[in-house]
Amino acid sequence: MKAAKVNPNWLKKRESEIANNLPIDVTTSFNSAIQALIIRLTLANKSFKLYNLGAGVKRVTTDTDKCPCCKRPF
C-alpha cells in the first residue's frame, strides 16, 4: 500500500507556525497529516495533545493548559 502524500503547502505552514512558536490547533481525519505534524512537534520539543473526536477525526493542539471544549484551565 502506498503512503498518502501530505500537501506540502499545508506542511510548510505548520512548520512555520512551529518555528515561530505560534499556537497550533488542527482537526482532520487525514492520518498522514496528523502523523507528519506530530513528528515535527516532537522534533521541535513542543508540547501537544492529541484528541480522538470519533469517526476517525483527530485534533492536535499545542494549547495544553485548557480543556478544548469548555476552555477552562486543567
N, C-alpha and C positions, 0 to 999 in steps of 0.2 A: 504494500500500500504506500503510495506517495504522500509525503507530508504536505499539508496545506501551506501555502505561502501567505505570510502576513504582508499587508500593504506597507511598502517601505516609507511612504509619506506619513502614515499613521505612527509607525515605529520611530521615525526621526522626531516627530512631535513629542512623543512620550520621552525619548532620550533627552531632548532639550528641556523638558519640564523637570526631569530628574537632575540634570546638570545645574539648573538654575534654582533648585530647591523649591519648586512650585508644588502645590498640592496636586495629587493625582486621585481621581475618582472615576474609574472606568467600569461600566457594566456591559457585558457582552456574553454571547453564547459561543463565540469562536474560540475554542480551547487553545489553538496555536497562538493567538494574540495574547491570551492570559499567560501562557507559559513564557512567551518572549518577554512580557512585561515583568513577570516575577523574577526571571533570570537577571534582568537589568537592575531591578530594585535590590536584589540580593548582592550583586557585584558592587553596587554603589553603597552598600551597607545602610540602606534606608529601611526604616520600619514600615510595615504594611500589614493589612488584614485582608483576608480573603473570605468573602461571604458567599455561601451557596444559596441562591434565591429560589431554586427549584426549577424544574423543567430544563435543566442543563444551563441555566443562566447563572453567571457568577459576577461578583462585584469585587474589585480590588481598590483599596483606598489607603492613602498614606495618613489619613486623619484617624489615628489610633486611640485618641483620647475621648471620643464621643460615640455614642450609640448612633448608627447610621439611620435609624428610624425616627427616634424622638429627639436626637441631637443633645441629649443630656450627657454630662461627663460620666465616665465609668468610675 
